[in-house]
Amino acid sequence: MRLLNRSVDAAAAGLFAAALVLVNVQILCRFVLAIGVPWTEEVSRLIFIWLAYLGAAIGAREGTLIVIDTLPMLLGPRVQRVLEPFVRVLSFAIVAFLFAASIPLVRSVWPTTLATVDWISNGWAYLAFTASFGLMILYSLAPLIPGFRRPRSGEARA
């Protein structure tokens, strides 16, 4: 799991750096050099999609996704203990459904390409969904593995 976590973190950091460079190149070319470089916008958008979905998977791993907990807070700790397993199972089922549903979507758009970069498939954008939901499934199942321990907040991750 450590290798997977490091790889996902490194991919997110690399994508962020690439987006930063591409956006700055686009600004430089458009406003300073007065030349259009249309592919930078599409590739930046593709990178942003991957960043958003990898970020969602990282949030699931860290337990920092946004939750609406108004109802459980109103109902008290006893009801929270009863609701928590149900919510976890329901969340897992939804993520598993989205993972399974994303695979045919990727297959259906894979033959199409970006408008300005005809060697990059549109499927890469949709593959971000599949990768993110797959990681969320792994991160949901990891605590069930004997010896697995989620780092506490403030504790350094290895």
Rosetta blueprint (number, residue, H / E / L):
1 M L
2 R H
3 L H
4 L H
5 N H
6 R H
7 S H
8 V H
9 D H
10 A H
11 A H
12 A H
13 A H
14 G H
15 L H
16 F H
17 A H
18 A H
19 A H
20 L H
21 V H
22 L H
23 V H
24 N H
25 V H
26 Q H
27 I H
28 L H
29 C H
30 R H
31 F H
32 V H
33 L L
34 A L
35 I L
36 G L
37 V L
38 P L
39 W H
40 T H
41 E H
42 E H
43 V H
44 S H
45 R H
46 L H
47 I H
48 F H
49 I H
50 W H
51 L H
52 A H
53 Y H
54 L H
55 G H
56 A H
57 A H
58 I H
59 G H
60 A H
61 R H
62 E H
63 G L
64 T L
65 L L
66 I L
67 V L
68 I L
69 D L
70 T H
71 L H
72 P H
73 M H
74 L H
75 L H
76 G L
77 P H
78 R H
79 V H
80 Q H
81 R H
82 V H
83 L H
84 E H
85 P H
86 F H
87 V H
88 R H
89 V H
90 L H
91 S H
92 F H
93 A H
94 I H
95 V H
96 A H
97 F H
98 L H
99 F H
100 A H
101 A H
102 S H
103 I H
104 P H
105 L H
106 V H
107 R H
108 S H
109 V H
110 W L
111 P L
112 T L
113 T E
114 L L
115 A L
116 T L
117 V L
118 D L
119 W L
120 I L
121 S E
122 N L
123 G H
124 W H
125 A H
126 Y H
127 L H
128 A H
129 F H
130 T H
131 A H
132 S H
133 F H
134 G H
135 L H
136 M H
137 I H
138 L H
139 Y H
140 S H
141 L H
142 A H
143 P H
144 L H
145 I L
146 P L
147 G L
148 F L
149 R L
150 R L
151 P L
152 R L
153 S L
154 G L
155 E L
156 A L
157 R L
158 A L
